[in-house]
Amino acid sequence: MSASPRVRPAARTAAAVLLAGGLLLAAATPAGAHVHVEADDAVAGGFSVLTFRVPNESDTAGTVAVAVTLPTETPFLYVSSKPVPGWSVSAPKETLPKPVDYEGTTITKAVRTVTWTAANRTRIGPGEFGEFELSVGPLPDPGTIVVPVAQTYSDGKVVRWDQPTPASGDEPERPAPTFEVAAAAADDHHDPGTPASASASPVESDHGSAADAGSGGDPAARVLGGAGLLLGAAALVVAVSSRRRAGSGGPRGTA
């Protein structure tokens, strides 16, 4: 009977850690429900692979089309898409609202909208998400790039992720996806005319280093990783407590 008091604190500690892990997982869910974009190596003057993560929020319909609106004030001269099985893609060049000067060249047309459309019965179903990738560049000067997304469901509903974040910082109901462009290093020279020299192709960019994966910009992934560490710590506490109890039980039994 004397062993119970020593076990209970460890059990309480484990329960507290498990509860904390559950709360972290619950906190990660709302943020993960938004359409958002991650940019790979987004440096001014360079090229980047943009990955749009699109969750399906409907309980009864599937996502059958995803349209990304690209900036027109600082248009990308180069835009290519990674094939997605079961989806077709359209990225026509369109006339810009006003001409843009880029290093002495006047740009009048650029890709303004990229649209993925599901073929046949393909769709992102309830409880699922899809990823769509673009390789774009050259990137503009450092700053925030807004790339609104329109998500179309099989029942005809269109959800527009295009609301800007107000100055208060409060997240709107349908926030527009954004990514940050960083300043280039002094010795970092990108060749605007050769996309391959500045960025890997969309397919090759999937295979980053372990360090890149650990420092990614996905808050949900970091939260889930932290929850895993907490759960592991709880298991260790229980194991150590049980071992100490077993080791101390022998001497008392022989006394």
N, C-alpha and C positions, 0 to 999 in steps of 0.2 A: 504493500500500500504506500510505502514511503517514496516509491519511484514516481507516482503520479504527479506530485507537485513539480518535479523537475521536467516532466514531459509537457505539462500544460503551457508553461511560458513559451516553449518552442512552437507548440501548436498554435498558440495565439499569434506569435510572430509570423508564422507561415500564412495564417489566415489573413492577417493584415496586409502582407505583401501581395497575396493573391487578389485581395479586394482592390488594392492600389493598381495592380496590373489590369484588372477588369475595367476600372475607371478610365485608365489610359486608353484602352482599346475603344471604349465607348466614346471618348473625346475625339478619337481619330476618325470616327465614322462620318460626321457631318462634313468635314473638310474634304474627305475623299469622294463625296457625292457630287462635287462641282467639276465641271469641265475645266481642265487647266493644261498648261503647256510647260514643258521643260526644254531648255536650250542647252545644247552641248557646246562648250567652249565658245561662248558668245563674246567675241572681242571686236571692237570697232575696226572696220576695214577687212575683217576676215569672213569666214563662212561658218555656218552652224547648222546642225541637224535639230529641227524642232519636232518634239514628240507631243502630240495632242492626246490626252487621255480622256476618253468619253464614257462615263458611266450611264447606264440605263436606269432612269428614275421611275419609270412607269411599271405598275404591277400587271398590266394587261396588254401593253403594246411593246413592239420592238423598235429600236432605232434603225432607220433605213437610209438616212442621208445625213452627212456632216459637211457643212460648208464653212470654210475659214476665210475671213476677210483680211487681206494683207494691207499694210500701210501704203498710202498714196503720196504723202508728203516726202517720205524717204523710201521710195519703192526699191524692191530687190530686183537687181538686173538678172539674177540667176535663180530659178526656182525649179526644183525637180522633186518628184514624189516617189516614195517607196511603194512597190506593189503590195496590195492587201488582198489575199485570196478571197474571192467572192464579191469583190467590190471593184467598180470602175471609177476612174478619176478624170476630172476635167479641170484644166488650168489654162484657159485661153488668155492671150494678151489683150488688154483693153486700153482705150485711150484714157490717159490720166486727166483729172480735173483741170490741172494746169501743168505745163512743161516743167521738168526738173533738170537742173544743171548738175552733171556729175563729172568732175575733173575735166571741164571744158567741153563735154559732150551734152547736147540737149536730149533728154529722154522724154518722149511723148507717149509711149506705150509700155505697159508692164503687166505682169500677172496681178490682178486685183482680187480674184476669188478662186479658191481651190475647193472643188466639191467632190466628195466621195459618195457614190450611190450604190446601194446593195443590189446585187443581181439575183434574180429568181427568188428563192425563199431565204436568202442570207439576211441576217439581222443581228443586232446586239440585243439579246433577250433580257427579260427581267432578271435582276440580280447579277448581270454581267457588265463588262466594260470592254471597250475596244481602244486600240492605239493606232494613230495615223501619223506618218512621218513625212517631213519636208526637209530638203536641203536647200538653204537660202543664202544669199549674199550678193555683194558685199554688205556687211552690216553698217549701219549709220554711226554717228558719233555716240559716245556713252550716254545712256539714259534708259528710260522705260519704254518698251515697245508694246502697244496694245494690239491684240489680234482677236477680235470678236468671232464667236462661233455660233452658227445656227444649227440646231439639232432637230431633225424631222423624225416623227414617230409613224408607225404603220397605220395608226388611226387618224392621221392627218394633222395632228397637233405639232406645232413648231415652237420650240423653246429657244429663245435668243439669249445667249450669254454675252451681253454687251453693256452691262451697267458699270460705269466707272466707280472707283472707290472714292467716297467723299473725303474732304480734308480732315474730318474727324477720325478717319481710319476705320469706321464701322463698315463691316462687310455688307454689301447689298445682297438682295435675294438671288440675283443672277449675275455675279461678277464677271466681267470680261477677262479672259486669260491674258496674262502679261508676262514678259520676261525682261531681264536686265542685260544691257550691253555694257561691257566693261571697257576701260581704256586699254589700248594696246601698249605693251612694253616698248621701251625705247629701241630695243634691238629686234622687235618683232615686225617683220615686213611681209605683208601678204600681197600676192600678185592678183589683182582683181580680174585679170583676164584668164586665169587658170584656176578654176574652182577646185580641181583635184589637189593642187599644191597647198591649199589652205584648209581643206577639210576632207575627211574620208567620205566615200560614197555612203548613202543612207544605209546600205546593207552592212558595210564594214564598220560603221560607227557603233553598231550594236555591241561589239566586242571590246569594251573599254577595260582598263586595268582594275584590279581589286580596289585600289585607292580611289579611283574615280567613282566606283559603285558605292563606296562607303561615304563619300562626301557629296552625294547627289542632293538635289534640291527638293526631294519628296518628303514633306513633313510627316505624312502618315507612316512611311517606311521607317523613319527615325523613331517615331513613337512606338511602333510595333517592336523594333529592336530593343528599346529600353524596357518594354514590358517583358520581353523574353529574358533579359538579364535579371529582372526582379523575380520572375518565377523560378529561375535557376538558383538564385540566392535562397529562396524559401525552401527548396528541396535540400540544399546543403545544410541549412539550419536544422531541419528535421533529422537528417542522416547523422549529423554530429551528435545531436542530443541522444538519439537512440543508441549510438555506439558507446557514449559515456555511461548510459544507464546499464547497458549490458556488461561493461567492464567493472562497474562498481557493485553489481549484484552478487558476484562470486564471493568476495571477502565477507559480505554480510551473512551469506548462507552458511559459511563454515565456522562462524563465531559461536 
